[in-house]
Amino acid sequence: MCYICRVGLIEAVPNVSEGRRPEVIEALASALADSPGIDLLNAASDAAHNRTVFTLVGEGAALRTAILALYATAVERIDLRSHAGEHPRIGAVDVVPLVPLDPLDMPVCISVATELGAAIAEGFSIPVFLYEEAAQVPDRRRLETIRRGGFEGLRDKMRAEIWRPDFGPSTPHPSTGASAIGARRMLIAYNVNLETGDLDIARRIARAVRASNGGLAAVKAIGVRTAQPDVVQVSINLVDYERTSLHRVFESVQREADQLGVGIRGSEIVGLVPAAALLPAATRQLRLADFTMDQILECRLLR
Amino acid sequence: MCYICRVGLIEAVPNVSEGRRPEVIEALASALADSPGIDLLNAASDAAHNRTVFTLVGEGAALRTAILALYATAVERIDLRSHAGEHPRIGAVDVVPLVPLDPLDMPVCISVATELGAAIAEGFSIPVFLYEEAAQVPDRRRLETIRRGGFEGLRDKMRAEIWRPDFGPSTPHPSTGASAIGARRMLIAYNVNLETGDLDIARRIARAVRASNGGLAAVKAIGVRTAQPDVVQVSINLVDYERTSLHRVFESVQREADQLGVGIRGSEIVGLVPAAALLPAATRQLRLADFTMDQILECRLLR
């Protein structure tokens, strides 16, 4: 695995429907971590969602081996018939996005996703839907469309010819459902916390800043409650940080909050973020002129 | 050379007294770049200073070979007896600081500097002074002390017993002078440009923010003119960005400029900077809470 030249290096972010039983989460993490040629960078479990998101990096072949090992454990330890959680899901291994570290490697990611989907269907008799950049059917580009109805509605949904999977059987696996395997750009999970407990304010701001309502191009946003009753959150997925920068998102939320007379408690990045996504905020804060990524030592070493 | 695990990885920043003749600069750069096991990351020439600063990264043994190749070319192509330039210097290869990428590797850097100094003296009959963390004499910790008097005053200076070099002959090399070889923490060259042509203002602000006059702990600063007559500059060396952050430096300069009724044109980083030094400015701009370097993808990959 070459960390000097990032060409061919892929991040995989399997989302598994288990966020409560520590011994099962541990077994899933070990299945990945013990697989050769990959680095397991992160595992984030959410008990309310009953879901764990793993982040690993490697080349295509090594990732495929690791993810097949994850499936072997998930099939054995997770039964969606007795699974409850707030997050929508269709499978025990619900979704596996593959993300190129070098944006130019998207075609490589698409073929790794396609091969991985075939191998999962073959090895575990699980129906596989290819999504986003890997989609072979235009309607399956959006993950939300594939996931609509959840595990509970999957058997009925798959009766329709248009929901015949890209690989595997035409009915869900009885205990582990189906999986969405895809390729996508790097996504940043970014939340801005507001100094109010009024969920409606967070929702209004989310609507104002998100692309679907005419806001910032690369922004998906919803308003959600937090664990603190006096703090609500604008929960954002930034799907293309080169198109819309993080600080532009923050400043837009701040402007809308100002309009509504609400303060900002702070913001948070969930999980990993490439240095390139944070840089514009730093250069803005320092009023840096003529600064380029080439000046960042770590980025030079990763070439 | 291991870019995954930075242990043992060292940055060398040789400063060579040639910034005007392109063919000589080219030959010097080739001597480094053609040496195995190192990465030449940067070469910045300044014609007014008549000086070029190279940045290369590698393990100790490979750096030593590369820098000895640089000396071979410099000895052949540079004659300080006919060299003029604004920057103080005592040698054709004036100074070679070695910087650990992992701060814990300072002891490794010190021994690489010491071995390199001995090899330079041995191979080229050039007197070598060890400085900063590599200094074996307390008075030689500060590079300024070693360099005071320049090449022109070196022969006289070295007549004193206290200026007997750490390695090599007790008189300067006739054409290439002497060299200072040292080990130090990573330094950030950071300049803030002011909306005025009044050099005195830049000097007053430099005095207000620098450690030597009771300002910020890790800051060295002077006021200088720029190529634009209506812009002067606070030219800063930040010698420990973990102790004093870049944004703290910027905000201090901004506060002093405000007091004097002068605007900030912008700031600039010269050369390379570790991601860790920019991060605090980004987190401040985005009001990020609970963010750690561990969340930066590139930094995880460099482990």
Interface residues (C-beta under 8 A of the other chain):
Chain A: Y3 I4 E11 D39 L41 V57 L101 N193 L246 H247 F250 I264 G266 S267 E268 I269 G271 L272 V273 P274 A275 L278 L279 A281 A282 R284 Q285 L286 R287 L288 A289 D290 F291 Q295 I296 L297 E298 C299 R300 L301 L302
Chain B: Y3 I4 E11 D39 L41 V57 L101 N193 L246 H247 F250 I264 G266 S267 E268 I269 G271 L272 V273 P274 A275 L278 L279 A281 A282 R284 Q285 L286 R287 L288 A289 D290 F291 Q295 I296 L297 E298 C299 R300 L301 L302
